[in-house]
Amino acid sequence: MTDSPLRYSPSEVFPSLAWSVQDAVFDTISRGVLKETQQNQTAVLSPMCELCYSQSGPLQGQVGKTQVQVKPGFASIGFMGAAKGQAVYAGGTAVELLSVWLQPQSFNRFSQMVSDRVEYDFSRFQSEQYRQYEFKSDPRELWLIRQLLRLSAPDPTLSLNRMLAEAYVQELVAINLERLFLPEIKTRQAEVSCSKTEWESLRNLPQLLTRQLQQPPSLPELAQQLQMNDCKLKKLFKLYYGTTIYGYIRQQRMEQAFRLLQTGQYNVSQAAAAVGYSNLSHFAATFKETYGVNPREIRF
């Protein structure tokens, strides 16, 4: 990639394909099965926003001092300054990771096109540490990802259709920028007032809830923490995330339990307790409703 601010340690997988979509917008696809344990290192030489999707399984790493996880079925948006990232993957790990990298000038250009407002610029989302937002992918988004992966398939008889690839990348960026701005956009549409502080609290709320899965706060406790009326909090959360606070907590508990069971180091009772379930039957029923299988069927 010409003039790319990204640097990678030598690897056949990270990335296996990279190209410049347009000025200050870069796309990388990491795909393959690692033959042996590998420590992957990445350097970002200037401030960037990364939109990424893992299609194979959850991937974990570290950016600066911040632990980061990218989960299948979710869009992850990370804001960073110049930083170094690293991750260790075991041999045999299958990787299929799509990343779109935006430099501040391209982020600002796209954000103004999406919101028609100049105040949603890069500096509004950047902080001293790596900052991550996560959103559940919708069917249209998953279709776009599959098309990009298809276009970039390692077929020597085919060449990358850059016009189509650029269109798909821009639509993915537009979908997720709208999600970042959604609290104000949707609250304006719903005629619900939302201050800048409340908007910021709403965006960061999933991280707060994820840290308290074992003993999540009640709605009044949560509203008190955020200094927000509980009725308003419920309404804004549903507008922004498309689910209730309880529904979000339940989904995160199930995902965490699934990961614990996959490690082979937790039995069903231990996994249930780790995510805050004291009633094993209730946990098993919720797990089966979510994944279609009994938790005892999950194997390492």
C-alpha positions in Angstrom: 0.0 0.0 0.0 1.5 3.3 -1.1 2.2 5.7 1.9 0.4 3.5 4.3 1.0 4.3 8.0 0.7 0.6 8.9 3.7 -1.7 9.5 3.4 -5.5 10.1 5.8 -8.2 11.3 6.6 -10.7 8.5 3.7 -13.1 8.2 1.8 -15.0 5.4 -1.5 -14.4 7.2 -1.3 -10.9 8.7 -2.1 -9.4 6.3 -2.5 -11.7 3.3 -3.8 -8.9 1.1 -3.6 -5.1 1.5 -4.6 -2.2 -0.8 -5.4 1.5 -0.8 -9.1 2.0 -1.3 -8.8 5.7 -1.9 -6.8 8.6 -0.4 -6.2 7.9 3.4 -8.4 4.8 3.3 -6.7 1.3 3.5 -8.1 -2.2 3.5 -6.4 -5.3 4.8 -7.5 -8.9 4.8 -5.8 -11.4 7.0 -6.7 -15.0 6.0 -5.3 -18.4 6.5 -4.4 -21.1 9.1 -1.3 -20.5 11.2 1.2 -23.4 10.9 2.7 -22.7 14.2 2.5 -20.4 17.2 3.0 -16.8 16.1 3.5 -13.5 17.7 2.0 -10.9 15.5 3.1 -7.3 15.8 1.6 -4.2 14.2 2.7 -0.6 14.3 0.5 2.4 13.5 2.6 5.4 12.7 0.0 8.1 12.9 -3.6 8.4 14.3 -6.1 6.0 12.8 -9.6 4.6 13.0 -9.9 0.8 12.4 -13.2 -0.9 11.5 -12.7 -4.6 11.6 -14.6 -7.9 11.4 -13.5 -11.4 12.4 -15.2 -14.1 10.4 -13.4 -17.1 11.8 -13.6 -16.8 15.6 -12.8 -14.3 18.4 -9.4 -12.7 18.1 -7.6 -11.1 21.1 -4.6 -8.8 21.3 -3.3 -5.7 22.8 -3.0 -2.1 21.5 -0.6 -0.1 23.7 -1.7 -1.1 27.2 -5.3 -1.8 26.2 -6.7 -5.4 25.8 -8.8 -5.7 22.7 -11.1 -8.5 21.4 -12.8 -8.7 18.0 -15.8 -11.1 18.0 -17.5 -12.8 15.1 -20.9 -11.2 14.3 -19.8 -7.8 15.5 -18.2 -4.7 14.0 -15.3 -3.3 16.1 -14.3 0.3 15.7 -11.1 1.4 17.3 -9.6 4.8 17.6 -5.8 5.2 18.3 -2.9 7.5 18.0 0.5 6.3 16.9 0.6 2.9 18.7 2.0 -0.6 18.6 -0.2 -3.7 18.8 0.6 -7.3 19.5 -1.1 -10.7 19.7 -0.1 -14.3 20.1 -1.9 -17.0 18.2 -1.6 -20.8 18.6 -0.6 -23.0 15.7 -3.7 -24.2 13.9 -5.7 -21.0 14.5 -7.9 -20.1 11.5 -7.9 -16.4 10.7 -10.3 -14.4 8.5 -10.1 -10.8 9.5 -11.2 -7.8 7.4 -9.9 -4.3 8.5 -10.7 -0.9 7.0 -8.2 1.8 8.2 -9.2 5.5 8.1 -6.8 8.4 8.6 -8.4 11.4 10.4 -8.9 13.4 7.2 -10.9 10.5 5.5 -12.8 9.9 8.8 -13.8 13.5 8.9 -14.8 13.5 5.3 -17.0 10.4 5.6 -18.5 11.6 8.9 -19.6 14.9 7.4 -21.2 13.0 4.5 -23.1 10.7 6.9 -24.2 13.2 9.5 -24.2 16.5 7.5 -22.5 18.0 10.6 -18.8 19.1 11.0 -18.6 18.5 14.8 -18.4 14.7 14.4 -14.7 14.8 13.7 -11.9 12.3 14.6 -10.9 14.2 17.7 -14.3 13.7 19.2 -13.7 10.0 19.5 -10.0 9.8 20.1 -8.5 9.5 23.6 -5.0 9.0 25.0 -5.6 5.2 25.1 -7.0 2.9 22.5 -10.8 3.4 22.4 -13.1 0.7 21.1 -16.8 0.6 20.1 -18.6 -2.6 19.2 -21.9 -3.0 17.3 -23.9 -6.1 16.4 -23.6 -6.7 12.6 -26.8 -6.7 10.6 -27.6 -9.0 7.6 -26.7 -6.3 5.0 -23.4 -5.8 6.7 -22.6 -9.5 6.7 -23.5 -9.7 3.0 -21.0 -6.8 2.2 -18.3 -8.6 4.2 -18.9 -11.8 2.2 -18.7 -9.9 -1.0 -15.4 -8.3 -0.1 -13.9 -11.6 0.9 -15.2 -13.1 -2.3 -13.6 -10.4 -4.4 -10.3 -10.8 -2.6 -10.3 -14.6 -2.8 -6.8 -16.0 -3.7 -7.8 -17.0 -7.2 -4.9 -16.3 -9.7 -7.5 -16.3 -12.5 -9.3 -13.3 -11.0 -8.2 -9.7 -10.4 -9.6 -7.4 -7.7 -12.6 -5.3 -8.9 -11.5 -2.2 -7.1 -14.6 -0.2 -8.0 -16.9 -2.8 -6.4 -14.5 -3.2 -3.4 -14.5 0.6 -2.8 -18.3 0.7 -2.9 -18.6 -2.1 -0.4 -16.0 -0.6 1.9 -17.7 2.8 1.8 -21.0 1.3 2.7 -19.5 -0.6 5.7 -18.0 2.7 6.9 -21.3 4.6 6.4 -23.2 1.9 8.4 -20.9 2.1 11.3 -20.4 5.9 11.4 -24.2 6.2 11.6 -24.1 3.9 14.6 -21.5 6.1 16.3 -23.7 9.2 15.7 -27.0 7.4 16.3 -27.8 8.6 19.8 -28.1 12.2 18.7 -29.6 11.3 15.3 -32.3 9.0 16.7 -33.0 11.1 19.8 -33.6 14.1 17.5 -35.9 12.0 15.4 -37.7 10.8 18.6 -37.7 14.3 20.1 -35.9 13.1 23.2 -33.3 15.5 24.4 -29.9 14.1 25.0 -26.9 16.1 26.3 -23.3 15.5 25.2 -22.5 13.9 28.5 -25.5 11.6 28.3 -24.6 10.7 24.7 -21.0 9.8 25.8 -22.3 7.7 28.7 -24.6 5.9 26.3 -21.8 5.0 23.9 -19.6 3.7 26.7 -22.4 1.9 28.6 -21.7 -1.6 26.9 -18.2 -1.6 28.3 -19.5 -0.8 31.7 -22.1 -3.5 31.6 -19.6 -6.1 30.3 -17.3 -5.5 33.3 -20.2 -6.3 35.6 -21.8 -9.4 34.0 -21.5 -11.5 37.2 -23.4 -8.9 39.2 -24.9 -6.4 36.9 -26.4 -3.2 38.4 -30.2 -2.8 38.6 -31.7 -0.2 36.3 -32.0 2.4 39.2 -28.4 1.8 40.2 -27.2 2.1 36.6 -29.2 5.3 36.1 -27.7 6.7 39.3 -24.2 5.8 38.1 -24.9 7.7 34.8 -26.8 10.5 36.5 -29.7 9.9 34.2 -33.4 9.3 34.7 -34.1 5.5 34.5 -37.0 5.9 32.1 -34.9 8.1 29.8 -32.0 5.6 30.0 -34.3 2.7 29.0 -35.7 4.6 26.0 -32.3 5.9 24.8 -30.6 2.5 25.2 -33.4 0.8 23.1 -33.2 3.5 20.4 -29.4 3.2 20.2 -28.8 -0.5 20.5 -32.1 -2.0 19.3 -32.5 -4.1 22.5 -33.2 -3.6 26.2 -30.5 -3.3 28.8 -31.5 -6.7 30.1 -31.4 -8.2 26.7 -27.9 -6.9 26.1 -26.7 -8.2 29.4 -28.2 -11.7 28.7 -26.5 -11.8 25.2 -23.1 -10.8 26.6 -23.4 -13.4 29.4 -24.2 -16.1 26.8 -21.2 -15.1 24.6 -18.8 -15.1 27.6 -20.1 -18.5 28.8 -19.7 -19.9 25.3 -16.0 -18.7 25.2 -15.4 -20.2 28.7 -16.9 -23.6 27.7 -14.8 -23.6 24.5 -11.5 -23.3 26.5 -12.2 -26.7 28.0 -11.2 -25.3 31.4 -14.8 -24.7 32.7 -17.7 -27.1 33.1 -21.3 -26.0 32.7 -21.7 -25.1 36.4 -18.5 -23.1 36.5 -19.3 -21.2 33.3 -22.8 -20.4 34.5 -21.5 -19.1 37.9 -18.8 -17.0 36.1 -21.4 -15.1 34.2 -23.8 -14.6 37.1 -26.3 -17.5 36.9 -27.1 -19.3 40.1 -29.9 -21.4 38.6 -28.3 -24.0 36.3 -31.6 -24.9 34.6 -32.3 -21.3 33.7 -28.7 -20.9 32.4 -29.0 -24.1 30.2 -32.4 -23.0 28.8 -31.2 -19.5 28.0 -28.0 -20.9 26.4 -30.0 -23.3 24.2 -32.4 -20.6 23.2 -29.4 -18.5 22.1 -27.3 -21.0 20.4 -29.7 -23.9 19.6 -27.5 -26.4 21.5 -27.2 -27.6 25.1 -24.1 -26.1 26.9 -22.9 -29.6 27.6 -22.5 -30.1 23.9 -19.8 -27.4 23.6 -16.4 -29.0 23.2 -12.9 -27.6 23.3 
